[in-house]
Amino acid sequence: GAGVSQSPRYKVAKRGQDVALRCDPISGHVSLFWYQQALGQGPEFLTYFQNEAQLDKSGLPSDRFFAERPEGSVSTLKIQRTQQEDSAVYLCASSLALASGGNYNEQFFGPGTRLTVL
Amino acid sequence: AQSVTQLGSHVSVSEGALVLLRCNYSSSVPPYLFWYVQYPNQGLQLLLKYTSAATLVKGINGFEAEFKKSETSFHLTKPSAHMSDAAEYFCAVTEGSGTYKYIFGTGTRLKVLA
Protein backbone atom coordinates (compact mmCIF):
# COMPACT_ATOMS: atom_id res chain seq x y z
CA GLY A 1 0.00 0.00 0.00
CA ALA A 2 0.94 3.65 -0.18
CA GLY A 3 3.28 5.06 2.41
CA VAL A 4 3.39 8.50 3.97
CA SER A 5 3.55 11.20 1.31
CA GLN A 6 4.59 14.81 1.67
CA SER A 7 4.31 17.80 -0.62
CA PRO A 8 5.99 19.75 -1.90
CA ARG A 9 9.26 17.83 -1.79
CA TYR A 10 11.23 21.05 -2.13
CA LYS A 11 10.26 24.58 -1.23
CA VAL A 12 12.24 27.77 -1.60
CA ALA A 13 10.89 30.78 0.21
CA LYS A 14 12.05 34.33 0.61
CA ARG A 15 12.52 35.45 4.17
CA GLY A 16 9.23 36.72 5.52
CA GLN A 17 7.02 34.56 3.32
CA ASP A 18 4.49 32.11 4.72
CA VAL A 19 4.73 28.44 3.73
CA ALA A 20 2.46 25.42 4.10
CA LEU A 21 3.73 21.87 4.09
CA ARG A 22 1.37 18.95 3.58
CA CYS A 23 1.45 15.44 4.94
CA ASP A 24 -0.73 12.52 3.82
CA PRO A 25 -0.38 9.73 6.40
CA ILE A 26 -0.97 6.06 5.79
CA SER A 27 -4.70 5.43 5.64
CA GLY A 28 -6.12 4.46 9.00
CA HIS A 29 -3.17 5.66 11.02
CA VAL A 30 -4.35 7.43 14.13
CA SER A 31 -1.12 9.10 15.18
CA LEU A 32 0.74 11.72 13.18
CA PHE A 33 4.05 13.39 13.99
CA TRP A 34 6.09 16.26 12.60
CA TYR A 35 9.88 16.43 12.98
CA GLN A 36 12.43 19.02 11.90
CA GLN A 37 15.80 17.83 10.61
CA ALA A 38 18.47 20.51 10.31
CA LEU A 39 21.47 19.87 8.09
CA GLY A 40 23.80 17.33 9.67
CA GLN A 41 21.49 16.67 12.60
CA GLY A 42 19.00 14.06 13.63
CA PRO A 43 15.29 14.76 13.42
CA GLU A 44 13.78 16.72 16.30
CA PHE A 45 10.20 16.35 17.46
CA LEU A 46 7.86 19.24 16.69
CA THR A 47 4.30 18.14 17.36
CA TYR A 48 1.97 15.14 17.68
CA PHE A 49 -1.67 14.50 16.72
CA GLN A 50 -3.98 11.72 17.74
CA ASN A 51 -6.74 11.85 15.16
CA GLU A 52 -7.62 15.55 14.92
CA ALA A 53 -6.44 16.43 18.42
CA GLN A 54 -3.07 18.07 18.78
CA LEU A 55 -1.88 16.49 22.01
CA ASP A 56 1.64 17.84 22.11
CA LYS A 57 3.12 20.90 20.45
CA SER A 58 6.00 21.33 22.83
CA GLY A 59 8.62 21.05 20.08
CA LEU A 60 7.35 23.89 17.91
CA PRO A 61 10.20 26.43 18.00
CA SER A 62 8.10 29.58 17.95
CA ASP A 63 4.59 30.90 17.58
CA ARG A 64 5.30 31.27 13.86
CA PHE A 65 4.85 27.51 13.56
CA PHE A 66 1.35 26.12 13.43
CA ALA A 67 0.08 22.62 12.63
CA GLU A 68 -3.38 21.28 12.05
CA ARG A 69 -5.14 18.04 11.19
CA PRO A 70 -8.79 19.07 11.00
CA GLU A 71 -10.33 15.79 9.84
CA GLY A 72 -7.89 13.43 11.47
CA SER A 73 -6.16 12.53 8.22
CA VAL A 74 -4.14 15.03 6.19
CA SER A 75 -2.00 17.43 8.20
CA THR A 76 -0.52 20.80 7.34
CA LEU A 77 2.46 22.45 8.97
CA LYS A 78 2.42 26.19 8.44
CA ILE A 79 5.33 28.51 9.04
CA GLN A 80 4.60 32.22 9.07
CA ARG A 81 7.16 34.92 8.30
CA THR A 82 9.87 32.40 7.51
CA GLN A 83 13.40 33.03 8.74
CA GLN A 84 16.68 31.60 7.53
CA GLU A 85 16.95 29.42 10.63
CA ASP A 86 13.77 27.64 9.52
CA SER A 87 15.70 26.05 6.64
CA ALA A 88 15.57 22.31 7.25
CA VAL A 89 13.92 19.09 6.14
CA TYR A 90 10.48 18.67 7.67
CA LEU A 91 9.55 15.04 8.18
CA CYS A 92 6.09 13.68 8.78
CA ALA A 93 5.47 10.26 10.32
CA SER A 94 2.38 8.26 11.12
CA SER A 95 1.63 5.21 13.19
CA LEU A 96 -1.37 2.98 13.66
CA ALA A 97 -1.69 3.96 17.31
CA LEU A 98 0.39 4.31 20.42
CA ALA A 99 1.71 1.25 22.15
CA SER A 100 -0.97 -1.11 23.27
CA GLY A 101 -0.93 -4.60 24.70
CA GLY A 102 2.83 -4.48 24.89
CA ASN A 103 3.16 -3.94 21.16
CA TYR A 104 4.85 -0.79 20.02
CA ASN A 105 3.49 0.66 16.80
CA GLU A 106 6.36 1.96 14.76
CA GLN A 107 6.36 5.34 13.11
CA PHE A 108 6.48 5.34 9.31
CA PHE A 109 8.24 8.34 7.84
CA GLY A 110 7.56 10.28 4.66
CA PRO A 111 10.34 11.50 2.35
CA GLY A 112 10.28 14.97 3.84
CA THR A 113 9.99 18.52 2.53
CA ARG A 114 13.26 20.37 2.15
CA LEU A 115 12.63 24.04 2.97
CA THR A 116 15.20 26.62 2.00
CA VAL A 117 14.69 30.18 3.18
CA LEU A 118 16.70 32.80 1.31
CA ALA B 1 15.79 13.59 30.21
CA GLN B 2 16.41 11.09 27.49
CA SER B 3 19.29 11.42 25.08
CA VAL B 4 21.15 9.46 22.44
CA THR B 5 24.82 9.65 21.55
CA GLN B 6 26.15 8.24 18.32
CA LEU B 7 29.94 8.05 18.34
CA GLY B 8 31.46 8.78 14.96
CA SER B 9 29.61 11.00 12.53
CA HIS B 10 31.36 9.23 9.64
CA VAL B 11 32.39 5.58 9.43
CA SER B 12 34.16 3.94 6.49
CA VAL B 13 34.44 0.20 5.98
CA SER B 14 35.60 -1.98 3.12
CA GLU B 15 33.07 -4.07 1.25
CA GLY B 16 32.77 -7.39 3.05
CA ALA B 17 34.06 -6.04 6.36
CA LEU B 18 32.22 -5.85 9.66
CA VAL B 19 29.97 -2.86 10.18
CA LEU B 20 29.76 -1.46 13.74
CA LEU B 21 27.81 1.71 14.44
CA ARG B 22 27.72 2.83 18.06
CA CYS B 23 24.77 4.14 20.03
CA ASN B 24 24.59 4.96 23.72
CA TYR B 25 21.44 6.18 25.37
CA SER B 26 20.36 7.84 28.56
CA SER B 27 16.94 7.13 30.02
CA SER B 28 15.47 7.12 33.51
CA VAL B 29 12.93 4.47 32.57
CA PRO B 30 13.20 1.28 30.52
CA PRO B 31 13.63 2.49 26.96
CA TYR B 32 12.46 1.44 23.57
CA LEU B 33 15.33 1.75 21.07
CA PHE B 34 15.37 1.97 17.30
CA TRP B 35 17.76 2.10 14.40
CA TYR B 36 16.66 3.88 11.24
CA VAL B 37 18.42 4.20 7.88
CA GLN B 38 18.10 7.19 5.59
CA TYR B 39 19.09 7.07 1.94
CA PRO B 40 19.60 10.36 0.07
CA ASN B 41 16.38 12.26 -0.52
CA GLN B 42 14.33 9.56 1.18
CA GLY B 43 12.55 9.24 4.50
CA LEU B 44 13.67 7.19 7.44
CA GLN B 45 13.27 3.43 7.19
CA LEU B 46 13.13 1.27 10.29
CA LEU B 47 15.95 -1.28 10.48
CA LEU B 48 15.11 -2.80 13.83
CA LYS B 49 13.66 -2.08 17.24
CA TYR B 50 14.10 -3.14 20.85
CA THR B 51 10.89 -3.11 22.89
CA SER B 52 11.91 -5.00 26.03
CA ALA B 53 11.72 -8.50 24.57
CA ALA B 54 14.88 -10.29 23.37
CA THR B 55 18.04 -8.25 23.93
CA LEU B 56 19.52 -9.36 20.58
CA VAL B 57 17.38 -7.92 17.85
CA LYS B 58 17.58 -8.91 14.21
CA GLY B 59 16.46 -6.48 11.55
CA ILE B 60 16.28 -6.12 7.82
CA ASN B 61 19.17 -6.35 5.38
CA GLY B 62 21.26 -8.51 7.73
CA PHE B 63 21.58 -5.91 10.50
CA GLU B 64 21.30 -6.71 14.17
CA ALA B 65 21.73 -4.88 17.46
CA GLU B 66 22.17 -5.91 21.07
CA PHE B 67 20.63 -4.07 23.99
CA LYS B 68 23.09 -3.92 26.89
CA LYS B 69 21.53 -2.28 29.92
CA SER B 70 24.76 -2.29 31.94
CA GLU B 71 26.52 -0.36 29.20
CA THR B 72 23.45 1.69 28.15
CA SER B 73 24.30 0.74 24.60
CA PHE B 74 22.47 -0.43 21.49
CA HIS B 75 25.18 -0.82 18.86
CA LEU B 76 24.27 -1.79 15.30
CA THR B 77 26.27 -4.49 13.50
CA LYS B 78 26.37 -6.32 10.21
CA PRO B 79 28.89 -9.08 9.52
CA SER B 80 29.64 -8.15 5.93
CA ALA B 81 29.13 -4.71 4.39
CA HIS B 82 27.61 -4.28 0.95
CA MET B 83 27.93 -1.24 -1.26
CA SER B 84 24.19 -0.74 -0.92
CA ASP B 85 24.59 -0.20 2.85
CA ALA B 86 26.07 3.25 2.25
CA ALA B 87 23.60 5.63 3.91
CA GLU B 88 23.01 7.60 7.09
CA TYR B 89 21.99 5.70 10.19
CA PHE B 90 20.09 7.13 13.14
CA CYS B 91 19.63 5.66 16.59
CA ALA B 92 16.52 6.76 18.49
CA VAL B 93 15.03 6.24 21.93
CA THR B 94 11.62 6.63 23.42
CA GLU B 95 10.40 5.97 26.91
CA GLY B 96 8.28 3.05 25.91
CA SER B 97 4.69 2.06 26.22
CA GLY B 98 2.28 4.95 26.02
CA THR B 99 4.80 7.52 24.88
CA TYR B 100 5.58 8.67 21.42
CA LYS B 101 8.40 11.19 21.15
CA TYR B 102 11.47 9.83 19.47
CA ILE B 103 14.76 11.32 20.56
CA PHE B 104 17.25 10.87 17.74
CA GLY B 105 21.02 10.84 17.71
CA THR B 106 22.91 13.06 15.29
CA GLY B 107 23.45 10.21 12.86
CA THR B 108 26.37 8.25 11.42
CA ARG B 109 27.13 8.34 7.73
CA LEU B 110 28.40 4.96 6.56
CA LYS B 111 30.70 4.81 3.56
CA VAL B 112 31.47 1.44 1.98
CA LEU B 113 34.72 1.20 0.05
CA ALA B 114 35.11 -1.12 -2.91
Interface residues (C-beta under 8 A of the other chain):
Chain A: G3 V4 S31 F33 Y35 G40 Q41 G42 P43 E44 F45 Y48 D56 G59 L91 A93 S95 L98 A99 G102 N103 Y104 E106 Q107 F108 F109 G110 P111 G112
Chain B: V4 S9 Y32 F34 Y36 N41 Q42 G43 L44 Q45 L46 K49 T51 F90 A92 G96 S97 G98 T99 Y100 K101 Y102 I103 F104 G105 T106 G107
